[in-house]
């Protein structure tokens, strides 16, 4: 029998207050995400369906205090609560935790993210089971073990933690036919970027997929753990006899990455960094959504021009939300060019963004016109400095200078068709000189 009174949305109860000092925002590029933006992003078609899949894996590569981690955990636990019996809740709830990953650079943010996830889990347990979960129980210890193993400290771009060691995650494999059994294997984050068929966009593996590889191919840094009940993972023992490499891609990467490198404090503008997070995420996840500065949509800003072009030509990428006034999204924060939520699905073709406009009606017109003729108006429009009068004009027509703007005696402007009509001829003379027909402009 399913729970007759499912737990509702619990994340608001334990949701962190996302406020930090101006110094931290400037130094670390932290811009915290409002809850309505988080909700909008996890509701994107393609991502939403994965939030309702207990085993679909999510990564937040710059987790902060866990805004996206909490949103995903909340939706997944609510799904388990509404679709599984109370007796099965503990097992499936742990599988939910095992599917959510995060990397956070700052230690205090990391501690908050982990604790927020654990408290949300405890809130759901209390609502479903009707009693608080004891800290001495196997379930509590296993939930904590999984969260602490999956949400880790590190630099997403260097793949290292503060100790200079590789970022290491755990993969939690269920045993087909035995839903309570788990086989845990650790792997380095950098291994996901290896030169193999997976990192190049190969087959995506689920938690149920077996790894058909030979033992001699295994990474020597990898640890394996003995097969055990999922509620007892907190007391697993290492078992290197079944050591095999872990290969997979995350189902979804989502978040709000740092926008720039740490400030040097020397008054110079810190270079952007968010585009590097986007590139990294595209390599290890099939579906990716980030909120970032939007200037690249106009091929502007400090991001590399080649990168801007690559994004605008990417047929797997689309704009989900754009806001020119960044303060409407991030209070008291001015981001030139606005902010954008992009969504990339390596298995879908949305058509390239091409020339971006913030107005849907203009985008529609542009798409219709583009299907008929891909030649731009810019190919027949020129600046007024393109052509100049020569001194011969003023020799042949001395009064012309007095009819032109001061200091602009050589500038050709459209007003010349009326003010200098005497220099235009109705018929082309046969005198050996070169002439240009301008009848359509003079009419």
N, C-alpha and C positions, 0 to 999 in steps of 0.2 A: 504494500500500500504506500503510495507516495505521500509525502508530507502534506497534510490538509491545510496547513497555514504556512506557506513558504515565506522565508525571510525576504524582505524587500531590499531596496537599495540601501546598503549599509555604509558606503564609503564616506558619506557626509559626516557620519558620527566621529570618524577617526581621521578625516582628511586634514593634512597638515596646513598650517597657516603659512602661505608661501610669501614670506617677507624677509628680505635680507638688506644689509646696509648698502648704501650707494658705492662704497669702496669695493665690496665684493662683486657687485655688478660690473664695475669698471675693470677690476683686476682679472676676474675669471670668466667674464662674458656671460654671467648668469642672467637670464631673463625668464622669470617663472611664468608658467602657463596657467591662465584662468581655467576654471573647471568647465566652463561652457565650450571652450576651444577643445579641451580634451574630449568632451562628450561628442563634439562634432566630428572629430577625427576618428574615434573608434567606431562611429556610425557610418563611415564611408563604405559603400557597397564593395565587397571584396575583402574588407577587414572585418565588417560586422559578422559575416558568416563564420569567420575563423574564431571570433570571440565566443561563439556558441558551440565550438568544437573543443571538448575537454582536453584533447591531446595535441591540438595545434600549438606550435611553439612561437613565442613572442620575445623579442629583444628590444629593450629601451637602451640605446648605446650611450646616453648621457642622462642618467636616471634622476638626478637631483634628489628630491625627497620622495619620489615615487608617484607622481601624479598619474602617469600613464600605467604604471605597474598596478596601482590600486584600482584604476578604472577597469582594467582587463580582469584582474582578480575578482572584482565585484560582479561583473557580468557573468563570468564563468561559474562562480560559486552560486549565483542566483539560478543559472541554468541547471546545475547539478541538483540544487534544492527542489526545483520544479519538475525535474524529469527522472529522479531516482528515489528509491525508497530510503527511509531513515536508516535502515540497517546498512545500506550500501553507501551512505553519505560520507562516512569517514574515508573510505578507500578512494572514492572519486574526487573528494576534496583535496586529498594529497596529490592525486594526479594533476589537478589544476595547478597547485603550487609548483609541481615539477616542470610545468610547461612554460613558466614565466621567468625570463632572465633580464638582468640589468647590469650595467657597468656605470660606476660613479667615481669621479676623480677625488672629490672632497670627502674626508672621513666623516665629518659631522652630518653631511647629507646622506651618506651611506647608512650610518646608524639610524637615522630617522626613517629612511625608506624601508629598511628591514623591519624595524619595530612597527611601522604603520601597516605593513603587510601581515605581520603576525597578529596584530590586534584586530585587523579586519577578519582574519580567519577565526579568531576567538569569538568575535561578535556573531558571526554566522553560526558557529557551533552552538553557542548559547541559545540563539533563536530557534535553531532546528531541533536540538536535543532537549531544550528546556532547562538545562543546568550548565553552570560554568565548567570549562575544561580545566582539570587539575594540571598544574605545572609539573607534577610528578608522573603524569601519564605518558605512555609510549606515544600516543597520538600527538601530544604537545611537543615532545622532544623530537619526533620525526618531522613535524611541521617546521619547527625552528631549524633543524638540520638542513632541510631542503631549501628554505629561504636563504639561509646563510651561505649555502653552496652555490646558489643560482644568482644571487645579487652580490656583486663583488666590487672591490676597489681596484681601480686601474685607469690607465689612459687608453681610450679606445683607439687612438691613432697609432700609438707606439706598440700596443698590445702588451704593455708591461704594467706591473703595479708599482707602488712606491718603493718596494724593496729591489726593484730592477728585475724581478722575476716575471715569467710569462703569466698572463691572465689565464686562469684555469677554471673551466666549467665542468659540471657533471651532466651526463646524459642518463636519463632514467628510462630503461627499457622494460616494458611490461612483458610478461611471458604469455604467449597466446594460449588461451584456455584456462589461464590461472590469473584472474584480474588482480588478485592481491599480491602477486609475486613481482618483484622488481629486481632487475640486474643493473647495477650502477657502474658506469664507466666514466672516468675523467678524461678531458681533452683540453689542449691549449687553444685559446681563441685564435691564435695566429695560424693554427692548422687549417682553419676554415678558408684561408686565403691561398692554400697551396695550389700548385700547378697540376690540377687534376680535373676530371670530368665534372665533379661536383662544383668546384669553385667557378667553373666556366658556365654554369647554368644547367648542369645535368639533372638527373632524377632527384626529386625531393623525397626525403625519407621521413616517415612518421615514427612515433614512438614504438609502433608494433613491428617495424621493418627489421628483419634479420640482416646482419652484416656478413655477406658472403666473401670474406677475404681470408688470406692465409695468415697464420700466426706470425710467420717470419716478416710480414710487412708491417707489423705493429710498431708504433712509436715507442721508443725506449722510455720516454718520460711519462707514459700513460699508466695510470693505476686502475685496477679493477677490484670490484668488491664481490663478496660471495652472494649468491642468490638468497633473497630473504623476503619476508613479508614486508609490504610497503609501510606498515605502521611501526616497523622495527628498524627503519633505516638508520636511526640515530646510533645504533650499536653494531653497524656493519663492520666486518673485518676485511682487510685487503686480501685479495686472492689473485695473484699474478699468473696463475696457471692458465687462465682463459683470456689472456691479454690480446685485444684486437683493436685496431684503429677505429676511431669514430669519424664518420663522414656524414654530414648532413647540412642542409640549409635551413635557417629559420623560416617558418611560414610567413612571419610578419616582423618587420623592424619599424618602430614608430617612436616619435618623440619630438623634442625641442632642443636641438643641439646647441652648443656654444656658438656664438656668431663671429667671434674674433679671438685671436690668440691673446694670452695674458698681456696686459698693458706693461710697457717698459718703464712708464713713469717719466719719460723724457719729452713729453708733449707731442710725440709723433703718433699718427693714427695707427692703431694695431691692425695688422693684416687680417682679412677674413679667414675663417676656418670652417664654416658650416658646409661649404661645398665638398670638403674632404670627408666629412661625416656622411654626406649623401653618396659619394662615390663608394665609400667602404660598405655602406649598407646595401647598395645595389649588388655587390658581389656575393653577399651571404644570405640574402633574403629575397624571395620572389615578389613579395608585396611590401612596399615601403611608403610611409607617409611622414613627412616632416613639416613643421612650420618654421619658416626662415625669412630673412630679408628678401624682398622681391625685385631688387634692382636688376638682377640677372635676366629677368623677363624682358627687359628693354635693352639687353646687351650693354648695360651700364654698371657702374660700381667698380670695386676693386677685385672682384673675382676674375680669373683669367678669361680673356675674350674667347679663346678656343673652347673653354668649358661652357661658357654661356651659349655659344653656338651649338655645342653638343646637346645641351639640355633642350634648346628650342627646336632641335631637329629630331629629338627622341620620340618615336611613335608610341612608346610604352608609357610616356609621362603625360599627366594632365594636371590642370589647375582645378582644385576643389573649392578653394575660397581665396579671395583677394580683398585686402583692405588697404586703401592708400594712406589713411590716417592711422598710423601705428598706435597712437594713444588710445584708440577705441578698443584695442586688443590688449596692449600692455600699458597700464596706467602710467602717466608721467614719463613715458619713454618715446623718444623721437628717433625713428628709423627712416632715413631718407628712402623714398621710393615705396614705402609701405611694407606689408608683410604678406606672405602667401603660404597656403597649405597646398602642397603638391602630393600627388599619389602616383606611384609607379607600380605597374604590374607587368612583370616580364613575360607573362603568358597572354596579355591582352594588347590589342592594337587600337589606340585611341586617335591615331592621326597626330602628326607633330603640332606643337603649339604654334610654330612659325612666328608670325608677327602678333604680339600680344596686345590686346586692348582690355581695359577694365570694364567695358560695356558689352554685355551679351548681345545686344542688337547689332552692334558693329561687327562682332565676331561672326554672327550669322551672315551678314551682308558680305563680309570678306570671304567667307567660305564659298558662298554662291558665286561670287565674281571669279574667285580663283578657279572654280571648276570650268568656267567658260574661257577664261584667258588668264594666263599666269604672268603676263607682262604688266609691270607696275607703271603707274602714272609718272613716277620719278624718272622714267626713261625718256620722257618728252618735256620735262619741266627743268628749267635751268635758272640759276641765280642771275640777278641783273648785272653781275660783274663778268658774266661769261663773254660778252662782246662789248667793244668800246668804239666810239667814234674816233676817227683819225683827225689830224690837223687839217686835212684837205676839206673836211666839212666846213670848217670855219673860214678857210680861204675862199671856197666857192660861195658860202652863205654867211657873210659877216654878221648878219643880224641874229643868227642862231644862238650865239652865246648869251645874248640878252634875254632870250626866252627860256634858258635853262637855269636850274638852281645854281646858286653861288657855289663855286669850287667843285661843280659837277658837270663841267663843260664837255666831258667825254663819256658821261654815263648814258647808256641807252635804257630808257624806261618806256613803259606802255603809253604814258601821256604824250610821247612824241608824235603819235598818230594824229593828235589834234593840234598840239602846239607847234609842231614842225611839219605840218602837212605838205609844205612846199618842197620838201626833199624827197617825197614819195611820188612815183610816176605811175600813171595808169597803163602805159604801154612800155614794153621793154625796148630801149633804144638799140639800134644796130651799130654801135660805135666801138666794138672790140673790148669794152669793159665788162667786168663780171657783175651780175645783178642777182638779187634774191627775190622770189615771189612772196609777197606778204598779203595777198588779196584777202585771204580768209580772216586775217587779223584786222584789216583796214575796213572791212565791210561794216 
